[in-house]
Amino acid sequence: MTEEVSVEDLFDQGLERYQAGESVEILLPLFKEVCDRAPKTSSAWTCLAWLYLLSDKPLQAVKAAQKAVKLNPQDPQARVNLAIAMLETDQKGVRQHIELAGQIIMVSPELNDELKQNFEDGLSRKPDWKSLNRVKSWLFEGK
């Protein structure tokens, strides 16, 4: 008999594998499974949206990021993912997500640093990512 891996362990394994540089295409099904098994886990939806963005699937990213924001409106990464996905699908309403993310990171140095690291990670994986660069400049270069 095989023991079923907990959703938390699956999520943690996925993050470790992502940080170790495993390909987005391999990790997408893992994070989809985490979201299917734990649909109220905003961090899983945030990760899934990010992976969709990295794999040039902005429509799927919008849906995943919307769920993440709905579950945790105070997560700046979820809002950044949604803003990027909206830019890439030519949707309106990006500014409110940028402004809210900016307000959140202003009061949380930890989240600010984490967001900056995520921008660098995204650019290392997808160097010419125009939407990511735009959002990054709106959040950090205007200050």
N, C-alpha and C positions, 0 to 999 in steps of 0.2 A: 504494500500500500504506500502511496506517496502522500506526503503531507502537503496540504495547500499552503502556499506562501501568503502571509498576511498582506493586506493592501499597503500598510505602512512599510513593510520590508520591500515590497515590490517598488514602491515609490523611491525609497532610499537607494535601492540598487540602481534604479534608472538614473537618479541624480549622479551617483558615483560613476556610472558608465558614461554619462554625458560629460562630466568633468574630466574623465580619462580620455575623452576625444572620440568616443564611439560615434558612428555615423547617425545622423538624424533619421535617415530612412529606417534604420534598424530599431531606433528608440521610439518612433511614432506609435507602432502597435502596442508597445509596453505601456506608454502613457494613456493611450486610448482605453486599454484594459483597466488601468487604475481609475480613470474617470467613470467607466462603466460600473465598476465595483463600488466606487465611493463617489457618487455624483454630487455630494454636497461638500467636497473638499476643494476649496478655491485654489490652493496651491497647485493641485494636479491640473486644473483647468488652465492656470497661468502657464505652467510648463508646456502643456499641450499646445496652447496658442503660440508660444515662442517657437516650438518645433515646427509648427505649420508655417510660421513666418520664415524661418530659416530654409524651409523646403519649398518656398514660393507658392504657398497655398493660402493666399490672403482671405479668401471667402470662408474657408474652414477656420482660419485664425480669428476672424471677426466673431463667429459663433462661440468659439471656446473662450475668447477674451470677454465677451458679454456675460457668459455664465460666471466667470471668475470675478468680474466686477460686481455682479449682482450678489454673489455669495460673500464678497469682502470688499465693500466700496472704499475701504481705507488702504488697500494694497496698491502702492504706486506702480509696481511692475505690471500688475493686471491692467491698470489704466494706460500705461505706456504701450503695452502690447496692443490694446484696443485702438489707441491713437494711430499706431503704425499700420495696423490692419485697415483702419478706416482710410488712411492716406493712400494705401496701395489699392484700395477699391473705390477711390474717388467719392467717399461719403462725406457728408457734412457733419459738424458737431465735434470735431477734433479738439478745438480750443478748450472746451470745458474739461476734458480729460487731462489735458496738459496742465491747466491751471490747478486742478485738484491734486494731481501728482506733485506739482511744484510746492503747493501748500503743505502737503504731507512731509515731503523730504526736508522742507525748511525747519520743521520742528523735530526731526529725527535724524541726527547725524549718522546713525547706523544704517537706516534705510537709504540715505543719501549716498553713502559709500557703496552699499550693495548695488544700487541702481547704476552708479558709475562703473562698477566692475562688470555688470551685465552688459552695458553698452560696449565696453572694451571687448568682452567675450564675443558679442554679436559681430563686431567689426573684424575680429580675428577670423571668424568663421565665414563671414560674407563681407569682404573688404569694401565693396562699392555699394553698400546698402544705403541708398539715398534717403529713404523714409526714416531710417534709424538715425542717420546723421542730422536730419532736420529736427527730429524730436530732441535729440541730444543738445543741439544748439539752442533750441527754445528753452530747455530746462536749465542748462548750465552756462551758456555763453552770454546770456542776457544779464548775468549778475556780476 
